[in-house]
Amino acid sequence: MKTLSRRAFLSAGTPVLAAAQRPATGRGTSFDGPASVSADELTERLVYRLTPRDSLHHLPHYHHRFLSKRNSFALVASERTGSRQIFRLNLPAADMVQLTSGPDIHPCLPTLDHKEKKFYFLQDNELKRASAKNGRERPIYRTESGWRMTGHLAISGRSRLAAVVEMRQEDWVEGFDEQYAKKPRCRIQLVDLRTGTGRLLVGENTWLAHPQFRPRSNDVLYCHEGPWEKVNGRLWLMRPGAEGPKNLRAREGNERLGHEVCYVFCPDDTGRGATVRCVDVNTGKERVVSRYTRFGWLSANDDNSVIVGASRSLAGPNIYLLFSRLQREFTVCEHASSGKAYPIAGTERSDPWASAPEPVFSSDSRWIYFVSDREGLPATYRTAVPDLVEETRRTET
C-alpha cells in the first residue's frame, strides 16, 4: 500500500519545480471543452469525461472544498498551458478558465470559501486568495524566513481561519523515508484570513501533515506523516487553547492505519483481515464500519451515510459504494485507471499518482467525481448516482 500522497510528493518536489518550470501566463483565459459521455462497459451507467484528453488533469485532494454546492463548477489542476495550474471547470458545458499562473503552485489543495466566490491556494511559501471566476488574486500570509510551507492547507467552514503546515528550512530533505527519519521541526500555524496574521497552534519535532478543521469548530485534526507501519500515534487532535494535542489512536503491534477519522485498518503488511474503521474524536472509541475488500481510496458523502471507494486491483479497477449500515458494496462503474506515473510538465520529474482515481461525492451526493487515464492522459470524470444514494443537503462546517 502506498504511503505517500500525491500532495506530499508534489510538495517534496518544489525545489525542482521552481528551477524547471517556465512561468505560465493566461490567468483569466477561457478554454473550450469539450466533454464526452459514454456507457460504462461493466454497468452501462453513463460516465462523463469533463476535461480534454490531450493534456493531464486531476482533482484536488478530497479533503478540500473544490466542488460547488449546485454542481455548477469545480476546481481542477491542469497542464493544458504547459505547467500544472488551477482551473475553473464550468459544468455541464466543461469549458475552463485558468485561475493561476507562474511556478510553484501546490495543485492538490485549492479550497473554495463558504460563499464559493473565492478560493484559497498556496504558491511557493505564500497563502493567497483569488476570485473563483477570473483568478484575480491577493496575498494573505507568507511564511517567515527560515521556514517553508509543506503543501498542506485547511480552511475553516466559515472561511475565517486557515491551518498551514510549515517545516524548518534546514530540516527539509528529498525522499519520503529520508524526510521521516530526519524528524523535522514542524508547526501548524493558524492564520486569520481577515488580517493575515498567524499564530502557533502546535509545534513538534516530527513530520506533520493533513490538517483538517472539525465540523462547526476551530479544532484541527492532523497526522504524523510517515510510513504506515512505523508511525506511532498517527491521528492527533488539537483544540485552540488546550494544553496540548490529543492522540486519537495509538498503533498496536504491526498494524497500519491511515490519517482520516474514517480510515483503512490493516492488522499487518499482508492486507488480510483489513477493515474500514472510524474513531470518535471526543471519546477515542473505534467503530468497525465494514470489511475492507477492494478500496484503495475512500471518502464519505456529506452525512457519512455512504462511502465511495476505488479499487487498486488491475483485475477489477472499479468504483464502489459502501453502504455502512447495510454492510453492502455496490459496483458503480469501472475507473479503469492504469495507476502508472506521468511526467510533470516543464520538469524532469514524474508524478507516480497522477492517475489515482481518488473518487469523491458532490455535496448533494448526486454525483461521483474521479480521475482516470482510461482514454489516454489522466482526466476528470463524473457519473450520476441519484438512483443509488439519497440526496444530501450540505451542512455548514
N, C-alpha and C positions, 0 to 999 in steps of 0.2 A: 504494500500500500504506500503510495507516495506521501511524503510528509511535508513537502514544501509547496505552498500555494503559488499560483501564477503571480499574484500580487507581490508576495515576498521575493520571488525570483526576479521580477522586473525591477523591484526596488534595489535588490542587490546589484543589479547591473547598471545603476545610474551613472557611475563614473565613466563607463564605456559609452553609454548613450550620449552623454554630454559631449564627448570628444568626437563621436562618429556622426551624429545626426546633423543634417543640414537644416537650418531654420526653415520652418514651413510658413507659408503665408496663406491668406484667404479666409481669415475669421469673418463669419457672416455670409460667406459664399454659399449659394444653393446648388444642389445637385439633384438631377432626376433619379428616380428609382432605377429600374422598375422592379416590382415584386413579382412573384410567380406562385402558383398553387398547384399541388399535385396530391393524388390519393396515396396514402401510405401503403406500401406493398404488404405489410403484415396485417394491419387492422382496417385498411381502406378509409381511415379518418383523414380529413383534409389537413394538409400541412402547408403553411405559407412561408416561403422564403422572403425575407424582408430586406436583405442587403445584396448588393451586386456580387457576382461570382468572380470578378476579375481583380479583386483586392481583398485583403484579410479584414474581417470584422469579428468582434466578440462583445459580450455583455460585461458590464462591471460586476464586481463581486456581489453575491446575492444579499449580503448584509445591507447594502446601500439602497436608497430610495431613488431608483432610476426610471421607474415606470409611472406614468401619470395615472391618477385615480380613474380617469374615464377612458383609459387605453387610447388616448389621442396622440401620444408621442412617447418616445423612450430615449434615454441617453445611451449611446453605444461608442465603443472605441473602433476606430477605422484607420487603415493605412492607405486610403484612396488618394491622399495628397502627397505620399512619399515618406511620411513618418507617422507614428501612431498618435492620433489626436482624438479629441472627444467631439462627437457629432450629435445633433438632434435628429432623430428619425421620426418623421411625421407619419401617422397611421390614419387610415389604411393605405394611403397612396404610396408610402415608402420613399418619398423624396427626403433629402437630407440637407442639413445646414451645418457647416463647420463652425464649432464654438470655441475652439482653442487653436493656438499656433505656437511655434517655437519648440525648443528642445526641452527634455527632462519633464515631460508630462507624466504623471502617475495615472495610467489609463484604467485601472481597475476600481477606482473609488469615487467617481463623480456622484454627488448626492444632491437631490432636489431639496429646496427648502419646503416648508409645510404649505406654502401658497403655490408652489410649482412655477413661480415666475423667475426664480433664480436658482443657481446651483453652486455648490462648493467643490473645489478640487485643489490638488497640490501640484505645484510646478517647481521643481528643484527643492529649495528649502523654504518655500513660501505658500501660505494658505491664501486662496483667492476666492472671491465671489463674482459670479458672472451672470449675465442675462441668459436665461434658457431659450430665448428667442433668437438673439443675434450674437451672443458671446461677448458683448461689451463687458469688460471686467474691471475690478479694482482689488488691490491687495488688502488683506485683513491682518495678517500676522506673519512675522518672519522669525525663524529660529536664530537664536543668538550665536555669536562666534564661538567655535569650539564644539558645537553640536550640529547634528544633521537630522532631517526628517527621514524616517524609515519607509514611508509609503503606507502608513496606517492612519485612518481618519474615521471619526464618527461624529455625527451631527445629532443633537438632541431633537426630540419630537417637535417642539415649537421653534426650532432653529434659533435658540438663544445661546447655546454653548457648542463648542467643538472640543473633541478629545483628540489630541495629536501625539503620536509616539515619536520620541526623539532618542537618539543614541549619541553618546560622546564620540566625537570625530575620531579620536585616536584608537577607539575600540572597534571601528568598522573594518572588517576584513572580507575578502571574497570567499565564497563557498559556504554552503549551509552547515555542514558539520563543523567547519572551522569557526564560523561565527558563534555557534552554540558553545563550543569548547572555550571560546575567548571569555565567556561570562561578562559580556559588555555592560557598562553602566548605562541603563536606560531610564527614561522617565516618561510619564504621561502628563502632558500639560492640558489644563482646562482653559480654553480661550473664550472670552466674552466676545460674541460675534458683533455686538454693537460698538464696542470700544476698541477691540483688537488687543486687549491686554490678556496676558496669560498668567496662570498661577499653577504651582505644582500640585498635582493630585497624588501621585505616587512615584517614588524613585527606588530602583532596585539594581543590584549587581547581577542581573540576569537579563536575557533577551525577552523583551515584552512585545506583544503583538495583539491584533484583532480586538481593539476596544469597541464596545457596544453600549449605548445608553439603554438602561432598562425602561420598559414602558411607563410613561407618566411619572418619571422621576429623573434625578440627576445622578443616580447610581450608575457606575460603569463596570461592566463585565469585561474582563480581558484575560489573556492567557500568557503562560510562559512558553515561548516558542522553542522548538527543537524536535528531535526525533521522538515519535510517539512512545517508543519503548524505553526512553531514557529520562524523559521529563517527569519529575515527581510533583504532584500537585499542579496539574496543568491549568485548571479553571480557578479564577480569582474574582472577587467582587470588592469594589472599593466605594464606600459611601462618603461623599464630601463631609468633612468634619469628624469622621471616625478616627480612632486612634491608629488604625492600620488596616491593611487589606485582609479579607477573609478567604481562606481556601475552601472551595466548594466540594472538591472531590480529590482525595489523595489516591495515587496509584498504588495498587497492591500486586506484588509478585511481578509476573511478566506481562500483565495486561496492558492494553493500549486503548487510548480513547482520544477523541478529537477535542476541538476547542469551543463547542457550542453548548448551550443549555440542553439541547437535544443532540445527541452525538452517537457515533458508532462505537460500540464497545467490543473489543477483541480480547478474549482471555489470554491469547498468546500470539505468536507471529504466524501461525498457520491459517488463521481466519476462521477455523472451525468453531462452532458454538457462538458466533458473533450475534449481537443483538443491537437494536436501536433503543437507546435509553434517554430519559430526561431527568434532570435534577432540579429540585425546588430550591431557588436561591435563598429563601428565607430559612428553611429547615434543614437543607442539605440532604433531604430524603431522595433516594434514587428510585425511579419507576421504569420498569421494563415495558417498552411500547410494543415490540414485536421481535420475532426472529429476524436476523439480518441475512437475507438470501442473495440479493443481487446488487444492492445500491453501492455505488462508488461516490456519488454526490447526492446530497439530500437537503431539502429545505421545506418548511411547513407553510401552509397558507395563513391568512391573516388571523383566523381564530383557532389555529392549531388543530383543526379537525382532520386535516388530510396532509400527508407528506408526499411530495413529489421527489422521485429519485431517478438516477440514471445508472445503468449497468456499465461496469468496466469490461465485461466479458465480450470479446470479439465474436463469440459464438451466439450471443444474444444481446446485441447492442441496442437496448430498448429503453424507453421512458416508462416508468411505472408510477402508479398511485398506490399509496399505502393508507388504508382506512384503519386507523389505530383501534377504534372501538370495536370494529368487526374482525380485526386481525386478518384482513384480507388484502391481497395485492391485485391490481388490475393493470394490464398492459395497455398503454395509450397509443404508442407508435414506436417505430424504430428511430433512434437518433443516428445510427449507422456511422458514427464518427470513428475515424481510424485511431485516434489518440496519438498521432505522430507529432513531432516537433516541426515548427516552421521558422524560417529566418525572420528576425526583427528588422523591418525596413530601415535602411540607412545605417545599419550596423553590421558587424561581423559575428553577432551572436544569434542564437536560436532560442525560441520560446517553446519549451517542451510541453506546455499546457495550452497552447493556442487553440487546439481543437477540443478541449474539455467541454462536455455538454453543459454542466452546471445548471440544470433546469430550475426555473422559479415560477411561482404563481403571479398573476396580476393581482392587484389589490382586491378586486371583486371575485377572484377565483374562477373567472370565466375562461381565462387563457393560461396556457403554459408556454413560456419562452425558453429557448435553449439554443446552444451553439453546436454546429456540426460542419465537418468538411465533406459531407456526403455527395456534394456536387463539385468538388474541387478544393478551393481555399475555404478556410473557416468562414462561416456566415451565420447570421442570426435568423432563427425560425420561431414560429409560434403555431399552436394548434388550439382550437376551441374545445372546452370540456364542460359546457353547461349541462349536458345530459348526464354527467358523472358526479359533479361536485356542486353542492348547494351554494348559491351566490352569497358572498360575504360583503359586509359594509365596513370599510376601513375605519378603525378607531384611531383617534389622535394619540400618538405616543409621546 
